[in-house]
Amino acid sequence: MEDCIFCKIVGGKIPSRKIFEDEDILAFHDIHPVAPVHFMVIPKLHIDSLAQVDLSHQMLLGKMLALGSRLAIGQGCGDGWRTVINTGRIGRQEVYHLHMHIIGGREVLPGMIKH
């Protein structure tokens, strides 16, 4: 998707502060963090939102969740973190490329992602 900002990040056209990258997934720090730890985990494959996934994506989604957990712990969130996937307009999704926010690093976390 040529207009997708996350596809541009995956393609190296827009820089990011990468935490992890492999053939399937990219994880990078959010540019507008709402907590001391706030990063995104995205598939390199363009999928508009969680509403477009099916059983053919189960390995990718499982990998995203397992990786998010490992990276959260590695970023110092061993006592816990929030995992958020905003889906669609009502779910306040702003970038239409499936992405998972990992938010932590303090006792009180924001209730909702608003950006």
Long-range contacts (C-beta under 8 A, 24 or more apart in sequence): 1-46, 1-97, 4-46, 4-95, 4-96, 4-97, 5-95, 5-97, 6-42, 6-46, 6-95, 6-97, 6-99, 7-46, 7-97, 9-42, 10-42, 10-44, 19-71, 19-75, 20-67, 20-71, 24-60, 24-63, 25-60, 25-63, 25-64, 25-67, 27-67, 27-68, 27-71, 30-101, 32-115, 34-103, 34-109, 34-110, 34-113, 34-114, 34-115, 35-103, 35-104, 35-105, 35-106, 35-109, 35-110, 36-104, 36-105, 36-106, 37-72, 37-75, 37-76, 37-77, 37-81, 37-102, 37-103, 37-104, 37-105, 38-101, 38-102, 38-103, 38-104, 38-105, 39-71, 39-75, 39-101, 39-102, 40-99, 40-100, 40-101, 40-102, 41-67, 41-68, 41-71, 41-99, 41-100, 41-102, 42-97, 42-98, 42-99, 42-100, 43-98, 46-97, 47-97, 47-98, 48-96, 48-97, 48-98, 49-87, 49-88, 49-93, 49-96, 49-98, 50-85, 50-87, 50-98, 51-87, 51-88, 52-98, 53-98, 64-100, 65-100, 68-100, 68-102, 71-102, 72-102, 72-104, 75-102, 75-104, 75-105, 76-104, 76-105, 77-102, 77-104, 77-105, 80-104, 81-105, 81-109, 82-109, 84-113, 86-113
